[in-house]
Every structure is written in structure tokens, then in C-alpha cells.
């Protein structure tokens, strides 16, 4: 994986996301919460507007480079 801002060791495998949701807490309309669900459960992440826009841009650019899904 690329675009990491941490130097921690990372696993070479990843869990597939089976569901996701976005929203914001009523008391904190200045942050976005992204909830990702995998077979391991739900993980919530909080972002400010600048981070959310950068993540969206990066995901869009990366998704455009993805190959055709393997079938079988």
C-alpha cells in the first residue's frame, strides 16, 4: 500500500469492506465520521473537512487506476 503517513509495520493483507456509512455527530458538525464494516466488525474514523476532501480525491484517483475484477 502507498500514501501512508506512518512508519509502523503493516500487514500485507487487508479485510474487504462489506458495508460503509458516513455522517457527523449532532454536537460536532465540523467532523465527518466514516464507519467501515468488515468480517472483523465495525471501525469508525473521524475526519475534518480538509482530510475528508483529500481522502475522497485520493480514493477517486486510485479507483480510476484499478484493473478489471478477477472472476472465477
Secondary structure, DSSP 8 states (H G I E B T S, - for coil): -------S---S------EEEEE--TT-TTEEEEEEEETTEEEEEEEEHHHHHHHHHHHHHHHHT-------
